Amino acid sequence: MFSKKKKFILLSVMVCLLIATGVLNLVLNRNVVDTGSEVQTSAQFFASQRQDRALAREQELLYLKSIINDESSSEEAKKNAEAKRANLLETIEIELACEGLIKSKGFNDCFITSGNNMFNVIVDSANLTDDDVAKIADIIVGQGAAELDNIIVNSAR
């Protein structure tokens, strides 16, 4: 499919784009600080977390796709990459569904990260009550995402 040289060039371009994104992020954040806003707002926090998660996931999916499409990859490596890709896509769907359901319960915003059957939930709430935590945990358990003992809920404030 692609020669090693083309793969190297493609990977180099992707790394350059990643660096450019980071530099742009720093420049834009520096401008925000220069205007006197030293405290990151909740909206900025959640947007930044989502952007970081999306970028990391995109890179992982591209890496797995390169293994799957590489003619020199063994069949076992391709099968493992396909399984990891399917698992990652399922995780993305579950996180997005849970975030939407949590927001529908009246929270301004939330962000979920997961890995190794652990779910970390950060919600935009000044007063996170035990009842709120129970609602959030119930959503995640209801989606079949994790057991109750594997859910951590925190407030971003």
N, C-alpha and C positions, 0 to 999 in steps of 0.2 A: 504494500500500500504506500507508505511513506518511507523514504530512506532515512537513515540515522541523521544525516545532515539536515534534512527537512524537519525532522522531529526536534533537533537541537535548535534550529532557527525558530520554530513555532514556540518552543518552551522559552527561549530567550525573549521573544516578543511578549509572551504572557508575563514574564517576570518584569519586563520594562513597564508594561501597563500597570502591574501591581504597584511598582515603585511610584509611578506617576500618580496613581490614585492616592497613595499614602502622602505624597508631597502636597497634593491638592488639598487633602483633608487637613494637613497641618497648617497650610496657608489660610484656609478658610476658618479654622478654629482660632488661629492667632488673631485674625481680624475680629472675631467675636470678642475675644478677650480685650483687644485694644479699645473696643467701644465701651468698656466698663463693666461688662457682664462676666464676672469672675465665677459665678456659680452656674453650673450646668443645670438647665431646666429638665424636668421630667421628660418632656417631649424630645429634647435633644438626646438624653440618655437612652431612651427606648429606640429612637431612630438610629443612633450610633451602634447600639447592640445588634439591631436587625441587619444593618449594613455589614458589620463585621462577620456575623453569622452567614449571611448570604455569600459574601466573598470567600470565606473558608469552604463553604459547601460547594461553591462553583469550582474552586480549585480541586477539591477532592473528586468531584464528578468528572472533571476533565482528565485527571490522572487515571481514574478507573477506565474511562473511555479509551484512553491511549493504550492501556494494557489490553483491553478487549479487541481493539482494532489492529493491534500489532501482530503481524504475521509470524514474527519470531517468538511470540509468547506461547508457552505451553498450553495445552488444553486445560490442565488443572489451574493454571494461573488465570486463564480467561474465565473459567467457571467461578473461581473465587472472586474475581473482580465483578462479575455479573451479580453474584449473590450479595456482595457488599454494596453494589450500586442499588439493587432492589431494596435492601435493608435501609439504606440512607434515604431513598425516596419515600419509603413508608414512614420513617421517622419524621421527615419534613412534613408529610401530610398530617400525622398525628399532632405534632407541635402546633401547626397552623390551626387545626380544628379545635384543639384545646384552648389556644389563645382566643379564638373567636367566641367560644362558649363562655370563657371566663369574662370577657368584655361584656357579653350579653347579660351577665349577672350584676352589672352596674359599676364595674371597675373602669376607670378612665383608660388604662392601658395595662398591658402585661407583656412579659417576655419569658419564654421557656427555652431552656437548654436541657438536653438529655444525652445520656451515655451510660453504658453498662447498667441498663435498667433503672437508672436514677433520673429523676425529674427535678430540676431546680426551677422554681417559678418565682419571678419577681413581679410584683404588682404595684401599680401607682395608687397607693392608698396611704393616707396620713394615719389612720387608725385601723389597723388590721386586727380584727377580733378573732376569737376562736371559731365563731360561727362562719366568718369569712374563709378562714383556713379550711374548715370542714367542707364548705361549698366547692372550693378550688380542688381539694383532694378528691372529692366525690366525682368531679368532672373528669379528672385524669384517670381515676380507677374505672369509671364508667366507659371510657374510651378504650379500655384494655391496655393502657399504656404502661402502667406500673402498679405495683402493690403499694398499699398505704405506707408501709415502713420505708419505701424508697422515694418518698416525695418530700421535698423541702420547699417551704413557702416563706418568702421574705418580702418586706416592703422596701420600695426604692427610696422612701423618704426617711 
